[in-house]
């Protein structure tokens, strides 16, 4: 007779979400720091700094998508999310 396997009440079949790597976290911190410096030190208006930040994010999505060979569906979804009008 086979021995019963213990069952954990906290395990499930869904995978855990992927965490950021060190390089990704550094890029995010640098972009936010540069944006804050542009607003505080240079005196750039906040809407212009936010546009710069959005442009940097869109560029990062495109570069990462092209380097990792992401499917066109994934790139199309990311582009439509960035280019959608604000709610």
MMTF fields as JSON, N, C-alpha, C and O atoms, coordinates in Angstrom:
{
  "mmtfVersion": "1.0.0",
  "mmtfProducer": "UNKNOWN",
  "numBonds": 347,
  "numAtoms": 348,
  "numGroups": 87,
  "numChains": 1,
  "numModels": 1,
  "chainsPerModel": [1],
  "groupsPerChain": [87],
  "chainIdList": ["A"],
  "bondAtomList": [4, 2, 8, 6, 12, 10, 16, 14, 20, 18, 24, 22, 28, 26, 32, 30, 36, 34, 40, 38, 44, 42, 48, 46, 52, 50, 56, 54, 60, 58, 64, 62, 68, 66, 72, 70, 76, 74, 80, 78, 84, 82, 88, 86, 92, 90, 96, 94, 100, 98, 104, 102, 108, 106, 112, 110, 116, 114, 120, 118, 124, 122, 128, 126, 132, 130, 136, 134, 140, 138, 144, 142, 148, 146, 152, 150, 156, 154, 160, 158, 164, 162, 168, 166, 172, 170, 176, 174, 180, 178, 184, 182, 188, 186, 192, 190, 196, 194, 200, 198, 204, 202, 208, 206, 212, 210, 216, 214, 220, 218, 224, 222, 228, 226, 232, 230, 236, 234, 240, 238, 244, 242, 248, 246, 252, 250, 256, 254, 260, 258, 264, 262, 268, 266, 272, 270, 276, 274, 280, 278, 284, 282, 288, 286, 292, 290, 296, 294, 300, 298, 304, 302, 308, 306, 312, 310, 316, 314, 320, 318, 324, 322, 328, 326, 332, 330, 336, 334, 340, 338, 344, 342],
  "bondOrderList": [1, 1, 1, 1, 1, 1, 1, 1, 1, 1, 1, 1, 1, 1, 1, 1, 1, 1, 1, 1, 1, 1, 1, 1, 1, 1, 1, 1, 1, 1, 1, 1, 1, 1, 1, 1, 1, 1, 1, 1, 1, 1, 1, 1, 1, 1, 1, 1, 1, 1, 1, 1, 1, 1, 1, 1, 1, 1, 1, 1, 1, 1, 1, 1, 1, 1, 1, 1, 1, 1, 1, 1, 1, 1, 1, 1, 1, 1, 1, 1, 1, 1, 1, 1, 1, 1],
  "groupList": [{"groupName": "UNK", "atomNameList": ["N", "CA", "C", "O"], "elementList": ["N", "C", "C", "O"], "formalChargeList": [0, 0, 0, 0], "bondAtomList": [1, 0, 2, 1, 3, 2], "bondOrderList": [1, 1, 2], "singleLetterCode": "X", "chemCompType": "L-PEPTIDE LINKING"}],
  "groupTypeList": [0, 0, 0, 0, 0, 0, 0, 0, 0, 0, 0, 0, 0, 0, 0, 0, 0, 0, 0, 0, 0, 0, 0, 0, 0, 0, 0, 0, 0, 0, 0, 0, 0, 0, 0, 0, 0, 0, 0, 0, 0, 0, 0, 0, 0, 0, 0, 0, 0, 0, 0, 0, 0, 0, 0, 0, 0, 0, 0, 0, 0, 0, 0, 0, 0, 0, 0, 0, 0, 0, 0, 0, 0, 0, 0, 0, 0, 0, 0, 0, 0, 0, 0, 0, 0, 0, 0],
  "groupIdList": [1, 2, 3, 4, 5, 6, 7, 8, 9, 10, 11, 12, 13, 14, 15, 16, 17, 18, 19, 20, 21, 22, 23, 24, 25, 26, 27, 28, 29, 30, 31, 32, 33, 34, 35, 36, 37, 38, 39, 40, 41, 42, 43, 44, 45, 46, 47, 48, 49, 50, 51, 52, 53, 54, 55, 56, 57, 58, 59, 60, 61, 62, 63, 64, 65, 66, 67, 68, 69, 70, 71, 72, 73, 74, 75, 76, 77, 78, 79, 80, 81, 82, 83, 84, 85, 86, 87],
  "secStructList": [7, 7, 7, 7, 7, 7, 7, 7, 1, 1, 7, 7, 1, 1, 7, 7, 7, 7, 7, 7, 7, 2, 2, 2, 2, 2, 2, 2, 2, 2, 2, 2, 2, 2, 2, 2, 2, 0, 0, 0, 0, 0, 7, 7, 7, 2, 2, 2, 2, 2, 2, 2, 2, 2, 2, 2, 2, 2, 2, 2, 2, 2, 2, 2, 2, 2, 2, 2, 6, 7, 7, 2, 2, 2, 2, 2, 2, 2, 2, 2, 2, 2, 2, 1, 7, 7, 7],
  "xCoordList": [0.841, 0.0, 0.894, 1.809, 0.64, 1.495, 1.314, 0.23, 2.401, 2.381, 1.749, 2.132, 0.789, 0.15, 1.132, 1.936, 1.035, 1.871, 1.26, 0.045, 2.061, 1.496, 1.053, 1.7, -0.029, -0.574, -0.453, -0.855, 0.102, 0.235, -0.942, -1.36, -1.464, -2.621, -2.212, -3.08, -0.928, -0.508, 0.057, 0.28, 0.289, 0.802, -0.35, -1.445, -0.088, -1.064, -0.315, 0.914, -1.036, -0.416, 0.042, 0.741, -0.328, 0.059, 1.497, 1.887, 2.284, 3.672, 3.745, 2.858, 4.79, 4.953, 5.359, 5.994, 5.003, 5.35, 6.864, 7.57, 7.339, 8.77, 9.204, 8.532, 10.317, 10.846, 11.849, 12.392, 12.088, 13.069, 14.474, 14.791, 15.299, 16.701, 17.444, 16.871, 18.701, 19.491, 19.653, 19.535, 19.922, 20.114, 18.826, 18.859, 17.702, 16.426, 16.112, 15.632, 16.377, 16.124, 17.025, 16.587, 18.28, 19.207, 18.729, 18.771, 18.274, 17.784, 16.586, 16.506, 15.667, 14.493, 14.911, 14.404, 15.824, 16.278, 16.981, 16.766, 17.821, 18.537, 17.567, 17.711, 16.593, 15.631, 14.826, 14.613, 14.384, 13.62, 14.498, 14.038, 15.752, 16.666, 16.964, 16.982, 17.198, 17.466, 16.246, 16.384, 15.066, 13.846, 13.676, 13.33, 13.915, 13.816, 14.843, 14.548, 16.043, 17.074, 16.687, 16.925, 16.098, 15.663, 14.604, 14.609, 13.703, 12.645, 13.205, 12.891, 14.028, 14.491, 15.641, 15.608, 16.64, 17.846, 17.731, 18.008, 17.328, 17.284, 16.054, 16.059, 15.011, 13.783, 12.866, 12.047, 12.997, 12.141, 10.718, 10.521, 9.73, 8.336, 7.995, 8.484, 7.154, 6.81, 6.168, 6.536, 5.221, 4.652, 5.709, 5.638, 6.676, 7.732, 8.619, 9.04, 8.895, 9.697, 8.947, 9.562, 7.639, 6.847, 6.8, 6.807, 6.754, 6.811, 8.161, 8.236, 9.208, 10.536, 10.603, 11.178, 10.017, 9.992, 9.175, 9.581, 8.032, 7.215, 7.952, 7.874, 8.659, 9.447, 10.562, 10.841, 11.201, 12.258, 11.666, 12.282, 10.486, 9.836, 9.457, 9.642, 8.93, 8.56, 9.791, 9.76, 10.861, 12.104, 12.633, 13.105, 12.55, 13.021, 12.194, 12.746, 10.884, 10.023, 10.393, 10.469, 10.618, 10.974, 12.327, 12.474, 13.317, 14.657, 14.65, 15.206, 14.02, 13.966, 13.197, 13.584, 12.114, 11.344, 12.139, 12.041, 12.922, 13.721, 14.899, 15.243, 15.516, 16.674, 16.289, 17.041, 15.121, 14.72, 13.928, 13.573, 13.651, 12.901, 11.452, 10.878, 10.861, 9.474, 8.557, 8.868, 7.454, 6.505, 5.883, 5.851, 5.395, 4.783, 3.517, 3.154, 2.852, 1.646, 1.994, 1.286, 3.094, 3.526, 3.921, 3.556, 4.677, 5.074, 3.863, 3.795, 2.907, 1.713, 0.921, 0.404, 0.825, 0.114, 0.815, 0.164, 2.137, 2.902, 2.78, 2.601, 2.875, 2.742, 1.359, 1.231, 0.323, -1.033, -1.268, -2.019, -0.635, -0.777, -0.095, -0.623, 1.064, 1.766, 1.116, 1.119, 0.564, 0.021, -1.458, -2.022, -2.088, -3.501, -3.687, -2.841, -4.779, -5.013, -5.246, -5.758, -4.858, -5.016, -6.496, -7.307, -6.826, -8.231, -8.684, -9.838],
  "yCoordList": [-1.174, 0.0, 1.249, 1.344, 2.228, 3.409, 4.308, 4.414, 4.93, 5.833, 7.162, 7.701, 7.709, 8.97, 10.138, 10.232, 11.017, 12.215, 13.293, 13.485, 14.008, 15.105, 16.237, 16.518, 16.87, 17.964, 19.245, 19.308, 20.259, 21.546, 22.423, 22.444, 23.133, 23.974, 25.302, 26.05, 25.614, 26.892, 26.755, 27.771, 25.572, 25.397, 25.423, 24.933, 25.991, 25.951, 25.816, 25.879, 25.637, 25.37, 26.633, 26.538, 27.807, 29.03, 29.385, 29.323, 29.757, 30.13, 31.492, 32.33, 31.698, 32.988, 34.033, 33.697, 35.296, 36.332, 36.53, 36.364, 36.884, 37.086, 38.366, 39.391, 38.317, 39.496, 40.193, 39.6, 41.468, 42.222, 41.746, 41.396, 41.743, 41.428, 42.676, 43.765, 42.522, 43.652, 44.74, 45.923, 44.352, 45.339, 46.105, 47.315, 45.413, 46.082, 47.08, 48.179, 46.708, 47.607, 48.832, 49.942, 48.641, 49.776, 50.744, 51.958, 50.223, 51.095, 51.915, 53.111, 51.292, 52.011, 53.105, 54.225, 52.792, 53.779, 54.946, 56.1, 54.657, 55.726, 56.622, 57.844, 56.051, 56.857, 57.753, 58.925, 57.234, 58.049, 59.133, 60.258, 58.82, 59.812, 60.928, 62.101, 60.573, 61.591, 62.484, 63.698, 61.898, 62.693, 63.642, 64.808, 63.158, 64.022, 65.144, 66.274, 64.844, 65.876, 66.919, 68.11, 66.492, 67.458, 68.402, 69.595, 67.87, 68.707, 69.628, 70.818, 69.097, 69.875, 70.82, 71.989, 70.342, 71.136, 72.019, 73.217, 71.437, 72.173, 73.064, 74.073, 72.699, 73.488, 73.134, 73.952, 71.925, 71.478, 71.32, 70.787, 71.77, 71.596, 70.113, 69.27, 69.816, 68.43, 67.705, 66.559, 68.315, 67.585, 67.194, 66.11, 68.065, 67.74, 66.609, 65.737, 66.636, 65.558, 64.232, 63.192, 64.247, 63.023, 62.502, 61.291, 63.405, 62.977, 62.323, 61.33, 62.889, 62.299, 60.916, 59.992, 60.778, 59.488, 58.463, 57.306, 58.878, 57.977, 57.568, 56.415, 58.505, 58.186, 57.202, 56.303, 57.377, 56.434, 55.047, 54.04, 54.989, 53.698, 53.022, 51.814, 53.784, 53.222, 52.724, 51.66, 53.485, 53.062, 51.777, 50.879, 51.701, 50.49, 49.276, 48.195, 49.44, 48.327, 47.857, 46.654, 48.781, 48.415, 47.718, 46.706, 48.258, 47.673, 46.274, 45.338, 46.134, 44.823, 43.835, 42.673, 44.298, 43.422, 42.957, 41.798, 43.848, 43.468, 42.58, 41.654, 42.854, 42.059, 40.664, 39.712, 40.534, 39.224, 38.427, 37.275, 39.024, 38.316, 38.095, 37.043, 39.087, 38.967, 38.84, 39.318, 38.203, 38.036, 39.374, 40.296, 39.472, 40.726, 41.027, 42.189, 39.987, 40.208, 40.925, 41.84, 40.502, 41.126, 42.578, 43.463, 42.825, 44.201, 45.062, 46.221, 44.504, 45.259, 45.625, 46.737, 44.703, 44.971, 46.065, 46.96, 45.99, 47.003, 48.378, 49.379, 48.428, 49.706, 50.311, 51.514, 49.487, 50.025, 50.516, 51.47, 49.878, 50.34, 51.689, 52.551, 51.887, 53.146, 54.271, 55.421, 53.951, 54.983, 55.265, 56.151, 54.529, 54.748, 56.099, 56.509, 56.791, 58.086, 57.882, 56.853, 58.884, 58.823, 58.828, 59.506, 58.06, 57.942, 59.163, 59.237],
  "zCoordList": [0.0, 0.0, 0.0, 0.818, -0.922, -0.998, 0.236, 0.81, 0.601, 1.751, 1.32, 0.282, 2.088, 1.692, 1.789, 2.717, 0.802, 0.778, 1.656, 1.618, 2.451, 3.238, 2.317, 1.308, 2.667, 1.869, 2.671, 3.833, 2.043, 2.709, 2.324, 1.166, 3.28, 2.996, 2.362, 1.911, 2.315, 1.749, 0.336, -0.322, -0.14, -1.482, -2.483, -2.206, -3.627, -4.707, -6.023, -6.057, -7.069, -8.361, -9.076, -10.085, -8.589, -9.28, -8.928, -7.762, -9.932, -9.658, -8.975, -9.141, -8.22, -7.555, -8.587, -9.587, -8.359, -9.336, -9.401, -8.406, -10.573, -10.778, -10.094, -10.208, -9.387, -8.71, -9.606, -10.539, -9.308, -10.068, -9.747, -8.61, -10.766, -10.557, -10.095, -10.06, -9.747, -9.273, -10.316, -10.0, -11.563, -12.627, -12.906, -13.128, -12.897, -13.14, -12.039, -12.315, -10.797, -9.674, -9.745, -9.444, -10.139, -10.259, -11.328, -11.128, -12.46, -13.534, -13.055, -13.334, -12.347, -11.849, -10.871, -10.941, -9.967, -8.989, -9.674, -9.304, -10.669, -11.379, -12.132, -12.097, -12.806, -13.564, -12.626, -12.934, -11.511, -10.561, -9.959, -9.766, -9.659, -9.086, -10.079, -9.707, -11.333, -12.351, -12.546, -12.694, -12.548, -12.692, -11.52, -11.711, -10.307, -9.127, -9.183, -8.794, -9.661, -9.779, -10.818, -10.615, -11.921, -12.941, -12.388, -12.692, -11.582, -11.024, -9.943, -9.926, -9.045, -7.891, -8.229, -7.844, -8.931, -9.151, -10.386, -10.327, -11.483, -12.744, -12.823, -13.529, -12.11, -12.135, -13.289, -13.706, -13.808, -14.903, -14.379, -13.287, -15.134, -14.686, -14.536, -15.288, -13.561, -13.263, -14.449, -14.708, -15.186, -16.337, -17.378, -17.958, -17.609, -18.566, -18.043, -18.803, -16.745, -16.152, -16.218, -16.458, -16.013, -16.107, -17.537, -17.754, -18.515, -19.917, -20.221, -20.946, -19.663, -19.84, -19.213, -19.789, -18.039, -17.361, -18.155, -18.27, -18.702, -19.512, -20.791, -21.215, -21.393, -22.584, -22.283, -23.076, -21.125, -20.729, -20.491, -20.842, -19.901, -19.679, -20.978, -21.126, -21.923, -23.22, -23.965, -24.584, -23.906, -24.543, -23.91, -24.607, -22.586, -21.895, -22.302, -22.507, -22.421, -22.831, -24.234, -24.486, -25.13, -26.498, -26.564, -27.249, -25.854, -25.89, -25.276, -25.85, -24.109, -23.458, -24.337, -24.454, -24.949, -25.825, -27.026, -27.428, -27.6, -28.763, -28.377, -29.112, -27.238, -26.823, -26.365, -26.571, -25.744, -25.244, -26.269, -26.019, -27.412, -28.442, -28.05, -28.331, -27.401, -26.969, -28.181, -29.272, -27.967, -29.059, -29.422, -28.607, -30.636, -31.067, -30.271, -30.093, -29.797, -28.997, -27.693, -27.274, -27.051, -25.804, -26.048, -25.274, -27.137, -27.451, -27.778, -27.366, -28.516, -28.865, -27.61, -27.506, -26.665, -25.418, -24.617, -24.078, -24.542, -23.799, -24.449, -23.757, -25.761, -26.457, -26.287, -26.061, -26.392, -26.234, -24.817, -24.614, -23.826, -22.449, -22.263, -21.56, -22.875, -22.734, -23.528, -23.09, -24.685, -25.546, -25.316, -25.956, -24.418, -24.131, -23.447, -22.652, -23.747, -23.079, -21.581, -21.14, -20.833, -19.376, -19.013, -19.644, -17.985, -17.573, -16.828, -16.407]
}
